Every structure is written in structure tokens, then in C-alpha cells.
């Protein structure tokens, strides 16, 4: 129902508005669907891979855009569904009404609804991130080894969608290895890491070159909008560069500090039941989150 509401709210959107970003993700999707173009870039292709089938099924630009909004609304619905799974897993003692109210209040967060009307990857990143959290929970609670490679693939696909997936991968790897150390069994964590490595190699060595080859038909080189390390350091040679860098650092740090407090509280509720092993896991999660906060803010 919320997915339908998200689609209806964005029904007035007739096309992309942020051309540099939305246009690049749409160009990626078109190339994946077989429509070659000259718009190769460093925008990641995971979200484009999800919306690419729309280009096969639709026959006009308006139909394509309507289809993309439909896919986005479905992703929004998946977000709500996985959020419900997490609430059921983390708060088994809560009543059905309490769970419903909690999920509904979180689901009507305006940004999730608004993003259904844009071709931005965040609408796919959010449910995938929640899936990573759920799979990690199931991996720890289950004796079945297949949850760990599923976790690895999901974490790696977060990077397929957006570079923000890099801290997700780092957190999953560290958490999996720590859990393996606590459980004294490294085989499952090894499957998780192996799945991550295989997925990343598939993306960087196979998918990206293939995609760029289909998006450089005029001989133009890809447009890499993410600056390299040398370009980033050049900005620090002036006072203006330092001021801008500090402003970005403050903004990103505030976002991650808010997320840190919320997720630390959740981890406390989930893991602190008197078990020394779970208290160790709580401390480790908080440590990993702080490392991730510093990494991404930098």
C-alpha cells in the first residue's frame, strides 16, 4: 500500500530533473538494455541494472519514466518490508500494534517517498543496506552457512549501486571476522569474504569495462567525476580549499554522528542481555561504526 502511495505521490513527475546525475544513471540503464550511447562515466551501474528492463518493455520516453517510477515505488515497498522483518527480529516481545506503528512512522520518512520520483540510486541503496543488516542478523543466529555468502553478495552489491557501499563492505568484513573469532569458526566468514571479493572483481573487471565499451561509441573517454587522491590533495594547497574541505567534513560528520547514536542504541537493545559474548559484539559494532564515520567523513 505504501508503495502504491509513493507512486501516486510522484505521478506528476514527467522526467528527470538533475541531468548530470539522473541522466547518467539513465544512460547506464539504456546501455545495459542495448541502446549504445556516448555517455560513459564513473557513476556506478548497480541501480541502472535494476531499472534497465524498463527500457526493454517501454516504447516511449514517457512510458520509460513511468516504468522507472514504478520500479522505484517497488523498491520503496521492499524497504518497508525488510524494515518489518528487522523489527520482528529485534523486538520479538513487542505487540503487533507496536511493530506496525514503528514501521509506519519510519516508512513515511519524506525523503524515501520523494526519491521514488527521481532516478537516484539511493532508492535502491536503502533497501539493500537494510537487507545487509538482516542477513548479518540471520548469519549470526543460524547454523546454516549459506547466509554468509548471501551477506557477502548483498554487501558487495551496495558498492555496485554507489561508492557509499565501500564502508558497508568494510563493516561487514570486520564484523564477520570478529564474529568468526568469537565463534571460533572462520569457514563461514571466509565464505562471506570470498563472495565479496568475487562480486567486486566481477564489477570492476567485467561489468564496468563492458558498460564503458557500450557507452563510448564515438571514441569519447569516460567522464570520471570522482576526483583522484592527487586532485583532492591539490585542493588543500589554498586556504579556500581547507575551508571547503572542513565544511564538507563537518556536514558529513554530523550525519554519521546521528546515525551512530541511533544504531548504537539499537545495538544495545539487541545485544545487551547479560551475555559477555554479546556485550563484546556490541562494543565491536560501536567501534566499527566510529571507524566508518571517520572514513566516510574524510
C-alpha positions as CSV (number, residue, x, y, z in Angstrom):
1,X,0.0,0.0,0.0
2,X,2.8,2.4,0.8
3,X,4.5,1.5,-2.5
4,X,1.3,2.5,-4.3
5,X,1.1,5.7,-2.3
6,X,4.7,6.5,-3.3
7,X,3.9,6.0,-6.9
8,X,0.7,8.2,-6.8
9,X,2.5,11.0,-4.9
10,X,5.1,11.2,-7.7
11,X,2.7,10.7,-10.6
12,X,3.2,14.4,-11.5
13,X,6.9,13.9,-12.2
14,X,7.3,13.7,-16.0
15,X,11.0,13.3,-16.3
16,X,14.5,13.6,-14.7
17,X,15.3,16.9,-13.2
18,X,19.0,16.6,-12.1
19,X,20.5,15.9,-15.5
20,X,24.1,15.2,-14.5
21,X,23.2,12.6,-12.0
22,X,19.8,11.2,-13.2
23,X,20.9,11.4,-16.8
24,X,24.0,9.3,-16.2
25,X,22.1,6.6,-14.4
26,X,19.5,6.5,-17.1
27,X,22.3,6.4,-19.8
28,X,23.8,3.4,-18.0
29,X,20.5,1.7,-17.9
30,X,19.9,2.3,-21.6
31,X,23.3,0.9,-22.5
32,X,22.7,-2.2,-20.4
33,X,19.4,-2.6,-22.3
34,X,21.2,-2.5,-25.6
35,X,20.9,1.2,-26.5
36,X,24.5,2.3,-27.1
37,X,25.5,5.9,-26.3
38,X,28.4,8.3,-25.7
39,X,27.7,9.0,-22.0
40,X,30.3,6.7,-20.2
41,X,31.0,8.0,-16.7
42,X,32.1,6.8,-13.3
43,X,28.5,6.7,-12.0
44,X,28.1,3.1,-10.7
45,X,25.8,0.8,-12.5
46,X,24.1,-1.3,-9.9
47,X,20.9,0.9,-9.8
48,X,20.9,1.2,-13.6
49,X,21.0,-2.6,-13.8
50,X,17.8,-2.7,-11.8
51,X,15.9,-0.3,-14.0
52,X,17.3,-1.5,-17.3
53,X,14.4,-3.9,-18.0
54,X,12.1,-0.9,-18.3
55,X,13.9,0.2,-21.5
56,X,13.1,-3.2,-23.0
57,X,9.4,-3.1,-22.0
58,X,8.5,0.6,-22.7
59,X,8.1,2.1,-26.1
60,X,8.4,5.9,-25.4
61,X,10.3,8.2,-23.1
62,X,7.2,8.9,-21.1
63,X,6.5,5.2,-20.7
64,X,10.1,4.6,-19.7
65,X,9.9,7.2,-17.0
66,X,6.6,5.9,-15.7
67,X,8.2,2.4,-15.5
68,X,11.2,3.8,-13.6
69,X,8.9,5.4,-11.1
70,X,7.0,2.1,-10.8
71,X,10.3,0.2,-10.1
72,X,11.3,2.9,-7.6
73,X,7.9,2.5,-5.8
74,X,8.5,-1.2,-5.6
75,X,11.9,-0.6,-4.1
76,X,10.3,1.7,-1.6
77,X,7.8,-1.2,-0.7
78,X,10.7,-3.6,-0.4
79,X,12.3,-1.1,2.1
80,X,9.2,-1.2,4.2
81,X,9.0,-5.0,4.1
82,X,12.6,-5.5,5.2
83,X,12.2,-2.9,7.9
84,X,9.3,-5.0,9.1
85,X,11.5,-8.1,9.2
86,X,14.1,-6.3,11.2
87,X,11.5,-5.0,13.7
88,X,10.2,-8.6,14.1
89,X,13.7,-9.9,14.6
90,X,15.0,-7.3,17.0
91,X,11.8,-6.7,19.1
92,X,10.1,-10.1,19.4
93,X,8.4,-9.0,22.7
94,X,6.6,-6.0,21.0
95,X,3.0,-6.3,20.2
96,X,1.8,-6.4,16.6
97,X,0.4,-2.9,17.0
98,X,3.7,-1.5,18.3
99,X,5.6,-3.0,15.4
100,X,3.1,-1.7,12.9
101,X,3.2,1.8,14.3
102,X,7.0,1.8,14.4
103,X,7.4,0.6,10.9
104,X,4.8,3.0,9.6
105,X,6.4,6.0,11.2
106,X,9.8,5.1,9.8
107,X,8.3,4.3,6.4
108,X,6.6,7.7,5.9
109,X,10.0,9.4,6.1
110,X,9.5,12.0,3.4
111,X,12.8,11.5,1.6
112,X,12.1,7.8,0.9
113,X,8.8,8.9,-0.7
114,X,10.3,11.7,-2.7
115,X,13.2,9.6,-4.1
116,X,10.6,7.4,-5.8
117,X,10.2,10.2,-8.3
118,X,13.9,10.5,-9.2
119,X,16.3,8.2,-10.9
120,X,18.8,8.3,-8.0
121,X,20.5,5.2,-6.6
122,X,19.6,5.9,-3.0
123,X,16.1,4.4,-3.5
124,X,17.9,1.1,-4.2
125,X,20.7,1.6,-1.7
126,X,18.4,1.9,1.3
127,X,16.6,-1.5,1.0
128,X,19.9,-3.2,0.1
129,X,21.5,-1.8,3.2
130,X,18.6,-3.0,5.3
131,X,19.0,-6.4,3.7
132,X,22.7,-6.4,4.7
133,X,21.7,-5.8,8.3
134,X,19.0,-8.5,8.2
135,X,21.3,-11.1,6.5
136,X,24.0,-10.3,9.1
137,X,21.5,-10.9,11.9
138,X,20.4,-14.2,10.3
139,X,24.0,-15.3,9.7
140,X,24.8,-14.9,13.4
141,X,21.6,-16.6,14.6
142,X,21.6,-19.5,12.2
143,X,23.9,-22.5,11.9
144,X,23.3,-22.6,8.1
145,X,26.5,-21.5,6.3
146,X,24.6,-20.2,3.2
147,X,23.6,-17.0,5.0
148,X,27.2,-15.7,5.0
149,X,27.9,-15.8,1.2
150,X,24.4,-14.2,0.7
151,X,25.6,-11.4,3.1
152,X,28.8,-11.0,1.1
153,X,27.0,-10.7,-2.2
154,X,24.5,-8.1,-0.7
155,X,27.3,-6.0,0.8
156,X,29.2,-6.0,-2.5
157,X,26.2,-5.0,-4.5
158,X,25.8,-2.0,-2.2
159,X,29.1,-0.9,-3.9
160,X,27.7,-1.8,-7.3
161,X,25.0,0.8,-6.6
162,X,27.1,3.6,-5.1
163,X,30.6,4.2,-3.6
164,X,28.8,4.6,-0.2
165,X,28.9,0.8,-0.3
166,X,32.6,0.8,0.5
167,X,32.1,1.5,4.2
168,X,29.3,-1.1,4.2
169,X,31.8,-3.7,2.9
170,X,34.4,-2.8,5.4
171,X,32.0,-3.0,8.3
172,X,30.7,-6.4,7.1
173,X,34.2,-7.8,6.6
174,X,35.4,-6.7,10.1
175,X,32.2,-7.8,11.8
176,X,32.3,-11.2,10.1
177,X,35.9,-11.8,11.0
178,X,35.2,-10.7,14.6
179,X,32.2,-13.0,14.8
180,X,34.3,-15.8,13.4
181,X,36.9,-15.2,16.1
182,X,34.3,-15.2,18.9
183,X,32.6,-18.3,17.5
184,X,36.0,-20.0,16.8
185,X,34.9,-20.9,13.2
186,X,36.3,-19.0,10.3
187,X,34.8,-21.1,7.5
188,X,31.5,-19.2,7.3
189,X,33.2,-15.8,7.5
190,X,35.6,-16.9,4.8
191,X,32.6,-17.7,2.5
192,X,31.4,-14.1,3.2
193,X,34.7,-12.5,2.3
194,X,35.1,-14.7,-0.7
195,X,31.7,-13.7,-2.0
196,X,32.6,-10.0,-1.5
197,X,35.8,-10.4,-3.4
198,X,34.2,-12.3,-6.3
199,X,31.4,-9.8,-6.6
200,X,33.8,-6.8,-6.6
201,X,36.1,-8.4,-9.2
202,X,33.0,-9.1,-11.3
203,X,32.0,-5.5,-11.2
204,X,35.4,-3.8,-11.7
205,X,37.0,-6.3,-14.1
206,X,34.0,-7.4,-16.1
207,X,30.9,-5.2,-15.8
208,X,32.4,-1.8,-15.8
209,X,34.7,-2.4,-18.9
210,X,31.7,-3.9,-20.7
211,X,29.5,-1.0,-19.8
212,X,32.0,1.6,-20.9
213,X,32.6,-0.2,-24.1
214,X,28.9,0.2,-24.9
215,X,29.0,3.9,-23.9
216,X,32.0,5.1,-25.9
217,X,30.8,4.6,-29.5
218,X,32.2,7.9,-30.6
219,X,35.6,7.4,-29.2
220,X,35.0,9.7,-26.3
221,X,36.7,8.8,-23.0
222,X,34.5,8.2,-19.8
223,X,33.8,11.2,-17.7
224,X,35.2,10.5,-14.2
225,X,33.6,13.0,-11.8
226,X,35.1,11.4,-8.7
227,X,38.5,13.1,-8.2
228,X,41.6,11.0,-7.6
229,X,43.7,11.3,-4.5
230,X,46.2,13.7,-6.1
231,X,43.4,16.0,-7.2
232,X,41.9,16.0,-3.8
233,X,45.2,16.9,-2.2
234,X,45.7,19.8,-4.6
235,X,42.6,21.5,-3.1
236,X,44.4,21.7,0.3
237,X,47.1,23.9,-1.1
238,X,45.0,27.0,-0.5
239,X,43.1,28.4,2.4
240,X,39.8,28.4,0.4
241,X,40.4,24.7,-0.2
242,X,40.9,24.0,3.5
243,X,37.7,25.9,4.4
244,X,35.6,24.0,1.9
245,X,37.1,20.7,3.0
246,X,36.4,21.4,6.6
247,X,32.8,22.4,5.8
248,X,32.2,19.1,4.0
249,X,33.8,17.2,6.9
250,X,31.6,18.9,9.4
251,X,28.4,18.2,7.4
252,X,29.2,14.6,6.7
253,X,30.3,14.0,10.3
254,X,27.1,15.4,11.7
255,X,25.1,12.9,9.6
256,X,27.1,10.0,10.7
257,X,27.1,11.0,14.3
258,X,23.3,11.0,14.3
259,X,23.3,7.5,12.7
260,X,25.9,6.4,15.2
261,X,23.9,7.3,18.2
262,X,20.7,5.7,16.8
263,X,22.4,2.5,15.7
264,X,24.4,2.2,18.9
265,X,21.1,2.4,20.9
266,X,19.6,-0.3,18.6
267,X,22.7,-2.5,19.1
268,X,22.4,-2.0,22.9
269,X,18.8,-3.2,22.9
270,X,19.6,-6.2,20.7
271,X,22.9,-7.5,22.2
272,X,23.0,-6.4,25.8
273,X,21.2,-9.2,27.7
274,X,23.9,-10.0,30.2
275,X,25.8,-12.2,27.8
276,X,29.5,-11.4,27.8
277,X,29.8,-12.5,24.2
278,X,27.0,-10.2,23.1
279,X,28.4,-7.3,25.1
280,X,31.7,-7.8,23.2
281,X,29.8,-7.8,19.9
282,X,28.1,-4.5,21.0
283,X,31.4,-2.8,21.7
284,X,32.8,-4.1,18.4
285,X,29.8,-2.7,16.4
286,X,30.2,0.7,18.0
287,X,33.9,0.7,17.2
288,X,33.2,-0.3,13.6
289,X,30.6,2.5,13.3
290,X,33.0,5.1,14.5
291,X,35.7,3.9,12.1
292,X,33.1,4.0,9.3
293,X,32.1,7.5,10.4
294,X,35.6,8.8,10.2
295,X,36.3,7.0,6.9
296,X,33.3,8.4,5.1
297,X,33.6,11.9,6.6
298,X,37.2,12.1,5.3
